[in-house]
Amino acid sequence: MSRFEIEHATDEEIAQEAALYAPFTEAVRALVDATIRTEVDADEIRSAQAEVEAIVERLRKQQMEGAYGVRFRADGKRGRNWGNAVMGLRNPIAPPLDVRSDGQGKAWSDFHLGAAYEGPPGLVHGGVVSLMLDQVLGHAVSTSGRPGMTGTLTIVYRQGTPLGDLRCEAWVDRREGIKTWGKGRILTTDGEVTAEAEGVFILPKWARDLDRFRAAAEATESAFELE
């Protein structure tokens, strides 16, 4: 599958797929958490492993080639980036984030990071912090009408980010030619800033005709994983 594909499914068909895959993915996400934290005995682990392997074999019988990609509607009404590592509806690696935006260069998300995202004991892995910030900054940039690939991303870790409920905020700082600067931060539920970021997003060559690209940019509220 190409990285970007025109969506041919109807709204009803997409809703049916979402209703099917969202709870399935959540079940796999719960399996990941249970795998990390289980303390059942060895026989139980071996039995569970055999069951998981059997499920994998069943699911491998029919699958798409390559990654999920991004599917967008030519009319700009709806988009799907369901394989995305941060927001993907079909990706159990994703927390997932539900990123909101005002369409004017601001984006935010409230989310929960559990045991699967641990780095130092009780804290979010620094690379995951970067991943969250990259996604929300890219979202702020793309939904403001000027998408781009991450050129640089500078993270300042103010303190450890605790596992649990968190918030990420991002905004467009300025633009110059094909470059857009975005800034963002991660906060705890008490409002303490744990990390800050500044990124430069480069408008890709194939997207520099904004009138042609705008429908795809608006069709998915993601930042399009273009790296």
C-alpha positions in Angstrom: 0.0 0.0 0.0 1.2 3.5 -0.8 1.7 6.0 2.1 -1.3 7.9 1.0 -4.4 6.4 -0.6 -7.8 7.9 -1.6 -10.6 6.5 0.6 -13.4 4.8 -1.2 -15.3 3.4 1.8 -18.5 5.1 2.8 -19.1 6.8 6.2 -21.2 3.8 7.2 -18.5 1.3 6.2 -15.8 3.3 8.1 -18.0 3.4 11.2 -18.6 -0.3 11.0 -14.8 -0.9 10.8 -14.2 1.4 13.7 -16.8 -0.4 15.8 -15.1 -3.7 14.9 -11.4 -2.9 15.3 -11.4 -0.4 18.2 -12.5 -2.9 20.9 -10.3 -5.5 19.3 -7.2 -3.3 19.5 -8.1 -2.2 23.0 -8.1 -5.9 24.0 -4.6 -6.4 22.5 -3.5 -3.2 24.3 -4.8 -4.7 27.6 -2.9 -7.9 26.8 0.4 -5.9 26.5 -0.3 -4.3 29.9 -1.2 -7.7 31.4 2.0 -9.3 29.9 4.2 -6.7 31.7 2.4 -6.9 35.1 1.3 -10.5 35.4 2.6 -12.7 38.2 0.8 -16.0 37.3 2.7 -19.2 37.5 4.9 -20.7 34.8 2.3 -23.2 33.5 -0.2 -20.4 33.1 2.4 -18.4 31.1 3.2 -21.3 28.8 -0.5 -21.9 28.2 -1.2 -18.2 27.5 1.8 -18.2 25.1 0.3 -21.1 23.1 -3.0 -19.3 22.9 -1.5 -16.1 21.7 0.6 -17.8 19.1 -2.6 -19.6 17.8 -4.3 -16.2 17.6 -1.4 -14.7 15.7 -1.5 -17.6 13.2 -5.3 -17.0 12.7 -4.8 -13.3 12.0 -1.9 -13.9 9.6 -4.1 -15.9 7.2 -5.2 -12.7 5.5 -3.5 -9.4 5.9 -2.6 -6.2 3.9 0.9 -5.8 2.5 3.1 -3.4 4.3 1.9 -0.7 6.8 -1.6 0.8 7.1 -0.6 4.2 5.6 -3.0 7.2 5.5 -6.3 7.0 3.7 -8.1 10.3 2.9 -11.3 11.3 1.2 -11.0 13.5 -1.9 -13.9 15.6 -0.5 -11.9 16.4 2.7 -14.5 15.0 5.0 -12.7 12.1 6.7 -9.3 10.6 7.0 -7.8 7.4 8.5 -4.3 7.0 9.9 -5.3 3.9 11.9 -1.8 2.5 11.9 -0.2 5.6 13.5 2.0 4.7 16.5 0.5 7.5 18.6 -3.1 7.9 17.5 -3.9 4.7 15.5 -7.2 3.1 16.1 -5.8 -0.2 15.0 -2.4 0.1 16.6 -2.2 -1.3 20.2 1.2 0.4 20.6 -0.6 3.7 20.5 -2.0 5.0 23.9 -4.0 6.2 21.8 -4.1 10.0 21.8 -7.3 11.8 20.9 -5.8 15.1 19.7 -8.0 18.1 19.4 -7.3 21.4 17.6 -8.8 24.8 17.0 -7.7 24.9 13.4 -5.7 28.0 14.0 -2.5 26.5 15.1 -3.2 25.1 18.6 -3.6 21.4 19.5 -3.9 19.5 22.7 -4.6 16.0 24.1 -5.3 14.5 27.5 -4.1 10.9 27.7 -2.9 8.1 30.0 0.4 6.3 29.8 0.7 3.0 31.6 3.3 0.3 32.3 4.1 -0.2 28.6 5.6 3.3 28.3 8.0 3.1 31.3 11.6 4.2 31.1 13.1 5.0 34.5 11.0 3.3 37.3 7.6 4.9 37.5 8.4 7.4 34.8 7.7 7.7 31.1 10.6 6.8 28.8 12.2 9.9 27.3 11.8 8.6 23.8 8.0 8.2 24.4 7.9 11.8 25.7 9.5 12.9 22.4 7.1 10.8 20.4 4.0 12.4 22.1 5.4 15.9 21.6 6.3 15.2 17.9 2.8 14.0 17.2 0.9 16.9 18.9 3.3 19.5 17.4 2.8 18.0 14.0 -0.9 18.0 14.5 -0.9 21.7 15.5 1.0 22.5 12.3 -1.0 20.3 9.9 -4.4 21.4 11.1 -3.4 25.0 10.7 -3.2 24.4 7.0 0.5 24.0 6.6 1.6 20.4 7.1 5.2 19.3 7.1 7.8 16.7 7.9 9.7 17.0 11.2 13.0 18.7 10.3 14.3 19.1 13.8 12.8 18.5 17.2 14.5 19.8 20.3 13.3 18.5 23.7 14.1 20.0 27.1 13.3 17.5 29.9 12.4 19.7 32.9 11.8 16.8 35.2 10.7 13.1 35.0 7.3 12.6 33.5 5.3 10.3 35.8 3.3 7.4 34.3 -0.5 8.0 34.5 -2.7 10.9 33.3 -1.0 13.6 31.3 -1.7 16.5 28.9 0.2 17.6 25.9 -0.2 21.1 24.4 1.3 22.5 21.2 1.0 25.6 19.0 2.4 27.2 15.9 5.0 29.7 16.8 5.9 31.2 13.4 6.3 30.5 9.7 9.0 31.4 7.2 8.8 30.1 3.6 8.4 26.4 3.7 9.3 26.1 7.4 6.9 26.2 10.3 8.1 26.4 13.9 6.0 24.7 16.5 6.3 24.6 20.3 4.8 22.3 22.9 4.9 20.9 26.4 3.8 18.0 28.5 2.1 18.6 31.8 1.0 16.5 34.8 -2.5 16.7 36.2 -1.2 19.2 38.7 -0.1 21.5 35.8 3.6 20.9 36.3 5.6 21.1 33.0 7.8 18.0 32.6 9.1 18.5 29.1 9.1 21.2 26.5 9.7 21.0 22.7 10.4 23.2 19.7 10.2 21.7 16.3 10.8 22.9 12.7 8.4 21.3 10.2 9.3 21.4 6.5 6.6 21.5 3.9 7.3 18.6 1.5 7.8 19.2 -2.2 4.7 17.3 -3.2 2.6 19.3 -0.8 3.7 22.8 -1.7 0.6 23.4 -3.8 -1.5 24.0 -0.7 -4.8 24.2 -2.6 -4.2 20.7 -3.9 -3.1 19.4 -0.5 -5.6 21.1 1.8 -8.3 18.4 1.4 -5.9 15.7 2.5 -4.6 17.8 5.4 -8.1 18.5 6.6 -9.3 15.0 6.0 -7.2 13.6 8.8 -6.6 15.5 12.0 -3.2 13.8 12.4 0.1 15.3 11.6 0.7 12.7 8.8 3.7 10.6 9.7 5.9 11.7 6.8 9.4 11.0 8.2 
